[in-house]
Amino acid sequence: RIAELSKHCKSMLVVEMNGGQMLRDVQMAVSERIPVEFYGRMGGVIPFPDEIYGEIRRMLKESLPIGGDPSDRWLKRMTAQN
């Protein structure tokens, strides 16, 4: 289903409460047709809706790369805020 959805999307955001276990599955299904971004929280921390909305807004404004490691990009964004 993710592969089919990727044909109708400009990009995808994978939101997880872990380090990105589902991210790899989404990337494989999308097969680099569209950019895939990641937003994760670990340790039982639930992401707030405004955090996810902020990521969606960022994705709409930026030119997103296809390929690469979305979890590395996420980590750079998270450490840049501190």
C-alpha atoms as an extended CHARMM CRD file, in Angstrom:
* protein
*
        82  EXT
         1         1  ARG       CA              0.0000000000        0.0000000000        0.0000000000  PROA      1               0.0000000000
         2         2  ILE       CA              2.8780000000        2.4110000000        0.7550000000  PROA      2               0.0000000000
         3         3  ALA       CA              4.3280000000        1.8420000000       -2.7140000000  PROA      3               0.0000000000
         4         4  GLU       CA              0.9430000000        2.6630000000       -4.2580000000  PROA      4               0.0000000000
         5         5  LEU       CA              0.5220000000        5.7830000000       -2.0970000000  PROA      5               0.0000000000
         6         6  SER       CA              3.9810000000        7.0110000000       -3.0720000000  PROA      6               0.0000000000
         7         7  LYS       CA              2.7650000000        7.3690000000       -6.6510000000  PROA      7               0.0000000000
         8         8  HSD       CA              0.3550000000       10.0790000000       -5.4940000000  PROA      8               0.0000000000
         9         9  CYS       CA              2.5630000000       11.9680000000       -2.9910000000  PROA      9               0.0000000000
        10        10  LYS       CA              5.3140000000       14.5540000000       -3.2810000000  PROA      10              0.0000000000
        11        11  SER       CA              7.0510000000       13.1910000000       -0.1770000000  PROA      11              0.0000000000
        12        12  MET       CA              6.4410000000       11.0460000000        2.9110000000  PROA      12              0.0000000000
        13        13  LEU       CA              7.0600000000       11.6480000000        6.5900000000  PROA      13              0.0000000000
        14        14  VAL       CA              7.6570000000        8.6300000000        8.8100000000  PROA      14              0.0000000000
        15        15  VAL       CA              6.8130000000        9.4160000000       12.4440000000  PROA      15              0.0000000000
        16        16  GLU       CA              7.8990000000        6.8360000000       15.0020000000  PROA      16              0.0000000000
        17        17  MET       CA              8.4060000000        6.4370000000       18.7150000000  PROA      17              0.0000000000
        18        18  ASN       CA             11.7540000000        4.7060000000       18.1390000000  PROA      18              0.0000000000
        19        19  GLY       CA             14.9430000000        5.0520000000       16.1360000000  PROA      19              0.0000000000
        20        20  GLY       CA             13.4000000000        4.3520000000       12.7470000000  PROA      20              0.0000000000
        21        21  GLN       CA             12.6390000000        0.6350000000       12.4130000000  PROA      21              0.0000000000
        22        22  MET       CA              9.6980000000        1.2880000000       10.0790000000  PROA      22              0.0000000000
        23        23  LEU       CA             11.6390000000        3.9440000000        8.1740000000  PROA      23              0.0000000000
        24        24  ARG       CA             13.6700000000        1.3410000000        6.2790000000  PROA      24              0.0000000000
        25        25  ASP       CA             10.5040000000       -0.4950000000        5.2160000000  PROA      25              0.0000000000
        26        26  VAL       CA              8.9800000000        2.7290000000        3.8920000000  PROA      26              0.0000000000
        27        27  GLN       CA             12.1780000000        3.5670000000        2.0060000000  PROA      27              0.0000000000
        28        28  MET       CA             12.2050000000        0.1300000000        0.3860000000  PROA      28              0.0000000000
        29        29  ALA       CA              8.5400000000        0.4310000000       -0.6210000000  PROA      29              0.0000000000
        30        30  VAL       CA              8.9870000000        3.9290000000       -2.0580000000  PROA      30              0.0000000000
        31        31  SER       CA             12.0890000000        2.8750000000       -4.0380000000  PROA      31              0.0000000000
        32        32  GLU       CA             13.4320000000        6.4530000000       -4.2300000000  PROA      32              0.0000000000
        33        33  ARG       CA             10.4150000000        7.7010000000       -6.2030000000  PROA      33              0.0000000000
        34        34  ILE       CA              9.8580000000       10.4940000000       -3.6830000000  PROA      34              0.0000000000
        35        35  PRO       CA             11.7330000000       11.9590000000       -0.7080000000  PROA      35              0.0000000000
        36        36  VAL       CA             11.2170000000       10.2370000000        2.6330000000  PROA      36              0.0000000000
        37        37  GLU       CA             11.7760000000       12.1730000000        5.8540000000  PROA      37              0.0000000000
        38        38  PHE       CA             11.8660000000       10.9170000000        9.4400000000  PROA      38              0.0000000000
        39        39  TYR       CA             10.7140000000       12.2820000000       12.7800000000  PROA      39              0.0000000000
        40        40  GLY       CA             11.3510000000       10.1050000000       15.8070000000  PROA      40              0.0000000000
        41        41  ARG       CA             11.0530000000       10.2000000000       19.5580000000  PROA      41              0.0000000000
        42        42  MET       CA             12.5590000000        7.5580000000       21.7950000000  PROA      42              0.0000000000
        43        43  GLY       CA             12.2480000000        6.5990000000       25.4400000000  PROA      43              0.0000000000
        44        44  GLY       CA              8.4590000000        6.6370000000       25.4660000000  PROA      44              0.0000000000
        45        45  VAL       CA              8.2860000000       10.3110000000       24.4720000000  PROA      45              0.0000000000
        46        46  ILE       CA              5.1750000000       10.9290000000       22.4110000000  PROA      46              0.0000000000
        47        47  PRO       CA              5.5810000000       13.5570000000       19.6610000000  PROA      47              0.0000000000
        48        48  PHE       CA              3.1430000000       16.4410000000       19.9810000000  PROA      48              0.0000000000
        49        49  PRO       CA              0.8910000000       17.2680000000       17.0180000000  PROA      49              0.0000000000
        50        50  ASP       CA              2.5440000000       20.6860000000       16.6440000000  PROA      50              0.0000000000
        51        51  GLU       CA              5.9470000000       18.9850000000       16.2680000000  PROA      51              0.0000000000
        52        52  ILE       CA              4.6310000000       16.8180000000       13.4440000000  PROA      52              0.0000000000
        53        53  TYR       CA              2.8930000000       19.8150000000       11.8770000000  PROA      53              0.0000000000
        54        54  GLY       CA              6.1880000000       21.7170000000       12.0600000000  PROA      54              0.0000000000
        55        55  GLU       CA              7.9150000000       18.9100000000       10.1840000000  PROA      55              0.0000000000
        56        56  ILE       CA              5.2390000000       18.9090000000        7.5080000000  PROA      56              0.0000000000
        57        57  ARG       CA              5.5960000000       22.6730000000        7.1120000000  PROA      57              0.0000000000
        58        58  ARG       CA              9.3980000000       22.3190000000        6.8820000000  PROA      58              0.0000000000
        59        59  MET       CA              9.0050000000       19.6620000000        4.2070000000  PROA      59              0.0000000000
        60        60  LEU       CA              6.7310000000       21.9170000000        2.1600000000  PROA      60              0.0000000000
        61        61  LYS       CA              9.2410000000       24.7820000000        2.2770000000  PROA      61              0.0000000000
        62        62  GLU       CA             12.4840000000       22.8840000000        1.6360000000  PROA      62              0.0000000000
        63        63  SER       CA             13.8250000000       21.0940000000       -1.3840000000  PROA      63              0.0000000000
        64        64  LEU       CA             14.0340000000       17.5390000000       -0.0590000000  PROA      64              0.0000000000
        65        65  PRO       CA             16.6710000000       15.0580000000       -1.2070000000  PROA      65              0.0000000000
        66        66  ILE       CA             15.7360000000       11.6860000000       -2.6160000000  PROA      66              0.0000000000
        67        67  GLY       CA             17.8340000000        9.0040000000       -1.0130000000  PROA      67              0.0000000000
        68        68  GLY       CA             20.3880000000        9.3770000000        1.7130000000  PROA      68              0.0000000000
        69        69  ASP       CA             19.5960000000        8.6310000000        5.3450000000  PROA      69              0.0000000000
        70        70  PRO       CA             16.5270000000       10.4410000000        6.6960000000  PROA      70              0.0000000000
        71        71  SER       CA             17.4320000000        9.4770000000       10.2690000000  PROA      71              0.0000000000
        72        72  ASP       CA             20.8260000000       11.2020000000        9.8940000000  PROA      72              0.0000000000
        73        73  ARG       CA             19.1030000000       14.3540000000        8.6280000000  PROA      73              0.0000000000
        74        74  TRP       CA             16.6430000000       14.1710000000       11.5400000000  PROA      74              0.0000000000
        75        75  LEU       CA             19.4850000000       13.8200000000       14.0390000000  PROA      75              0.0000000000
        76        76  LYS       CA             21.2500000000       16.8720000000       12.5770000000  PROA      76              0.0000000000
        77        77  ARG       CA             18.0350000000       18.9060000000       12.8780000000  PROA      77              0.0000000000
        78        78  MET       CA             17.4830000000       17.7860000000       16.4660000000  PROA      78              0.0000000000
        79        79  THR       CA             21.0480000000       18.5290000000       17.5890000000  PROA      79              0.0000000000
        80        80  ALA       CA             21.0620000000       21.9050000000       15.8170000000  PROA      80              0.0000000000
        81        81  GLN       CA             18.1220000000       23.0200000000       17.9880000000  PROA      81              0.0000000000
        82        82  ASN       CA             20.0410000000       22.4650000000       21.2240000000  PROA      82              0.0000000000
